[in-house]
């Protein structure tokens, strides 16, 4: 299966979404858009959750904040909004605004404007408003004959016009109006997207095009794919996929319109993969499903936590306690489950398979998580007062991450730990460090060496922090939609990759320095292999070998299993 590199939000739509999310954050009360911001019902639904509502005509408002959508509006509508005294945030795509300027400039010189595009499309309606009453819209070469006699003619295109048809239509116009002025205003993203679809459609047996049914550019991609010879399916969500038909094709390609969010493309991709795997898996199907269950239920993380506890005991030079390992496993299982259930909006966009899992089994998982909290709390009390106190602190931090400590008022912008920018990765790392390094060491009942214990805590925190930030890179589109501020959103994807590489290098230097100086034992050298494993999955993600889904989770969580295996092997070899 192949996914088009150009699939999903174009930069103009990303810009509009950023404007909408920022406006929502900074505005008390609801925000309105003049017409839907983009043509995608799932995104519109998400924006409504952020109090951004689409109105057919925002000029009827008496007051408030209005966002002009990506397609732009006519000068007349813009004037009406201003006369109402509304606060206006303009999310018109800059390329659409450029076309508006071209039309206005030529209209002022007495030109008639011919727009090659779809009659009635929001962008075209807005463009016509700049033609001073001398605008005409056509969508085919055959319509040229119906155009009236005109002396001065300017030709522009809807920015998402079909590239293959554009040239032929311009030639037909030129034959009728030899002295015309032609401005090719199809945006580069549209040209690249359509060219890639033609190429991809010739390499596969079937194409799945993802996007809103009202999106002209999405429908155009489906038409192009079909004309290129591939069986084509246009869907808004994964629920519309026909399993029998999709699974019958050998090679499947996926692309998406410029207004389709990454999380919806991912949901469709995962569903297509699932259909195809189920068809060919045979006896291996149960193994795959068991792995998927372990990942989405967080059981694999719980086992990984127990193995990290063992590794930290070796690094901190303390006795291993099965009870402490059970505490770390149950604590992390329960915290991941409870926070994921309470933050379903985020997982709807970032990890849809987990959302579906918890929607079906929320009562069972809630019960299992609360039972784990009770059991691990009891075990910590059995180990002693200090481990129990530390566990309670970790518990309050974990449970309090998504709980609002302050009411939603203008006085306080941060209502919970989750609202602190880039806080998730830090708190996740701290939680792992406390339960897999500090509590096991403090419950060992022997004299502790501070340096190796601190190194174990820092090692765990850093390994978990890197894993968590990489997940943020993967989830950047969904995080923007729900308003979460993460490291990749603050410094960008590429900057974050460099940042993670530097952190990994720093941790390696710390392990070597601690071993050389005698602050830690020689096992610190062995843990350089864990950093090597981490560097490997960072490289695989950068090369797009692993990106999402169960394979991604198994690979990045594999560092806990790998580290635990190193520790077990070390103890066996060294008695």
Order of alpha helices (4+ residues) and beta strands (2+ residues): beta-alpha-beta-alpha-beta-beta-alpha-beta-alpha-beta-alpha-beta-beta-alpha-beta-alpha-beta-alpha-beta-alpha-beta-alpha-alpha-alpha-alpha-alpha-alpha-alpha-alpha-alpha-alpha-alpha-alpha-alpha-alpha-alpha-alpha
